[in-house]
């Protein structure tokens, strides 16, 4: 378990801007509304590049979507509209700050459910205009990619594995705005696969924790589910066929008793862990080959990082490679405002600023050419 800095209420009141080698301390408000968490946070990045989370408020929408077995985009957007202002106000109260005390407003501008992204980005634009503060339009994936620099002060370059409800990919993180995607899912994301398997087994939401909980009492060797793409050299993932195999097995058994469900869940989880662990081993081998003089570090982000079976497989892969495995606290692996604020702070320190005409994006690959930081010209 890794710790991260928290400052008590009032500890930043009256702090002056400190300038060293041209870089000032910056206080950033971060807003996250890309899916089903409404979140806001205030983070301070000092002149040495060290980050401090002053407040971090997250409201999950499990209740709104539970009856549907998954996230309903329209309901998610409406919930963001209803609660975002209150979440921002709470983040300011917990930091004992006024909105005018921040130096910039950062908000997720994509990728994500476009309705939700629009709510957060539009709110950020309004605040930036009203307060005469810079706007920082943040790529949600970059926010995940940079979180380990906030929690563990990880130096560039490093390898990131993002495993969440919407994304499963390996990315070489070379610097802020400088990313190379090495592998991705060709169909379902891993978190999505967990959710769908949980729905098949009537385990409720969120699917990942539900599958992991019941798998503890299951026999992971009862069913031999496929390990898609495992023998291929590329670093991509595929979980659709595995999900289908689970469904076909459940249908073949007929009415499932509790032990059947536990055994299916355990066998599914074992298949996933083997695939992810093998892919991580191969990715770390590539990292060592292409960057032989750099530290071999694997950073894991996304909600699936909380799964202990998968975490154990990743730790084994890291141990075999002689690599360091870093998993930020789970509260910062799932969607939150602190990661957005920190990504904003990192870009802000490099001179990045975005215009109020920045467009929200449902899709925004991390290795897009427009991720490069372009310093603001006054």
Beta strands, then each sheet from edge to edge (+ up, - down):
strand 1: 19-20
strand 2: 23-24
strand 3: 26-32
strand 4: 37-45
strand 5: 51-60
strand 6: 104-110
strand 7: 134-139
strand 8: 158-163
strand 9: 168-175
strand 10: 178-184
strand 11: 297-301
strand 12: 324-327
sheet 1: 1+ 2-
sheet 2: 5+ 4- 3+ 6+ 7+
sheet 3: 10+ 9- 8+ 11+ 12+
end
